[in-house]
Amino acid sequence: MTKFLLAVHVLAAVITIGPVTVAASMFPSTARRALAEPGSPAPRAEVRTLHRICRVYAVIAVVVPVFGLATAHSLHVLGSPWLLTSIALTAAAAAVLGILVLPRQSAAVAVLDGTAAPGKADAALQAVGRLGMHTGLFNLLWATVTVLMIVRPGSTTGA
């Protein structure tokens, strides 16, 4: 059962977190290009698509920690410091995505669609400038979790 749980955990991580990471990374430059070309529909469609990928896959990615915790329980490592650190970093990555990245993406999409509240457009444009930094933080958190999952300090596997 442990191998099954681990396989689902790893597959879920690759299939769900990978697209969010890539789409979130592409969003800031695509949004800046779309804002620079207000009449062009192609960059606006790309921005909407990237935002939708981030939103949908962020929700689906909940299965990653669920199967991760089930795997950790099966391996009897729930109290291991590397796992507790990974859990904290995963929560931090989710918070960065949910509090910093997705709302700023939504604001940029609203500006591009012309549905932004009056007076909010300038703030949304400034937020796009900081979005790359927030996305980089999100990616760094996930990269750290990935390294911890591979290296597992104190692991008894000898790897």
C-alpha positions in Angstrom: 0.0 0.0 0.0 2.9 2.4 0.8 4.2 2.1 -2.8 0.8 2.9 -4.2 0.4 5.9 -2.0 3.9 7.1 -2.8 3.3 6.7 -6.5 0.0 8.6 -6.4 1.7 11.3 -4.3 4.6 11.7 -6.8 2.3 11.6 -9.9 -0.1 14.1 -8.4 2.9 16.4 -7.6 4.2 16.2 -11.1 0.9 16.5 -12.9 -0.6 19.3 -10.7 2.2 21.4 -9.3 4.3 21.4 -12.5 1.6 23.2 -14.6 0.9 25.7 -11.8 4.6 26.5 -11.5 5.1 26.9 -15.3 1.9 28.9 -15.8 2.5 31.2 -12.9 6.1 31.8 -14.1 4.8 32.7 -17.6 2.0 34.9 -16.4 3.9 38.1 -15.4 5.7 38.6 -18.8 2.6 37.6 -20.7 0.5 40.1 -18.7 3.1 42.8 -19.3 3.0 42.1 -23.0 -0.8 42.1 -23.1 -0.9 45.4 -21.2 1.5 46.9 -23.7 -0.6 45.8 -26.6 -4.2 46.6 -25.4 -5.8 46.0 -28.8 -4.3 42.6 -29.4 -6.6 39.7 -28.4 -3.9 37.0 -28.5 -1.9 38.1 -25.4 -5.1 38.7 -23.5 -6.3 35.1 -24.3 -2.9 33.8 -23.1 -3.2 35.7 -19.9 -6.7 34.3 -19.2 -5.5 30.7 -20.1 -2.5 31.0 -17.8 -4.6 32.3 -14.9 -7.2 29.5 -15.4 -4.4 26.9 -15.3 -3.1 28.3 -12.1 -6.6 28.4 -10.5 -7.7 25.0 -11.6 -4.5 23.1 -10.9 -4.1 24.9 -7.6 -7.4 23.3 -6.4 -6.6 19.9 -7.8 -3.1 20.0 -6.2 -4.7 19.5 -2.8 -4.4 15.8 -3.5 -0.6 16.1 -3.3 -0.4 16.8 0.5 -3.3 14.4 1.2 -1.4 11.5 -0.4 1.8 12.8 1.0 0.5 12.6 4.5 -1.0 9.2 3.9 2.4 8.0 2.6 4.2 9.5 5.6 1.7 7.8 8.0 2.3 4.5 6.2 6.1 5.0 6.5 5.8 6.0 10.1 7.7 9.3 9.5 5.1 11.8 10.5 7.3 13.3 13.2 10.4 13.6 11.2 11.9 17.1 11.0 12.4 17.0 7.3 8.7 16.1 6.8 7.5 18.7 9.2 9.6 21.3 7.4 8.2 20.1 4.1 4.6 20.4 5.4 5.3 24.0 6.6 6.9 24.9 3.3 4.0 23.4 1.4 1.6 25.5 3.5 3.7 28.5 2.8 3.7 27.8 -0.9 -0.1 27.4 -0.8 -0.5 30.7 1.0 1.8 32.5 -1.4 -0.2 31.2 -4.3 -3.6 31.9 -2.7 -2.9 35.2 -1.1 -0.3 36.8 -3.4 -0.2 35.2 -6.8 -3.8 34.3 -7.8 -5.4 37.6 -6.6 -2.9 39.7 -8.5 -3.4 37.5 -11.6 -7.2 38.1 -11.2 -6.6 41.8 -11.0 -4.5 41.8 -14.1 -7.1 39.8 -16.0 -9.8 42.3 -14.8 -7.7 45.2 -16.2 -7.3 43.5 -19.5 -10.9 42.6 -19.7 -11.9 46.2 -18.8 -13.8 44.9 -15.7 -11.5 46.4 -13.1 -13.1 48.8 -10.7 -12.4 52.5 -11.4 -9.2 53.5 -9.7 -8.1 49.9 -9.3 -6.4 49.6 -12.7 -3.2 51.4 -11.6 -2.9 49.3 -8.5 -3.4 46.1 -10.6 -0.7 47.2 -13.0 1.7 47.8 -10.2 0.8 44.4 -8.8 1.9 42.8 -12.1 5.3 44.2 -11.6 5.6 42.5 -8.2 4.0 39.3 -9.4 7.3 37.9 -10.7 8.8 38.2 -7.3 5.8 36.4 -5.7 5.9 33.7 -8.3 9.6 33.2 -7.8 9.0 32.8 -4.0 6.3 30.2 -4.8 8.7 28.3 -7.1 11.5 28.5 -4.6 9.3 27.0 -1.9 8.3 24.1 -4.1 11.9 23.5 -5.2 12.9 23.3 -1.5 10.1 20.9 -0.8 11.2 18.8 -3.7 14.8 18.6 -2.5 13.6 17.7 1.0 11.5 14.9 -0.4 14.5 13.5 -2.4 17.2 14.0 0.2 15.2 13.4 3.4 17.8 14.3 6.0 18.0 11.5 8.5 16.4 9.0 6.2 17.1 5.4 6.8 17.1 4.5 3.1 20.8 5.3 2.7 20.1 7.2 -0.5 
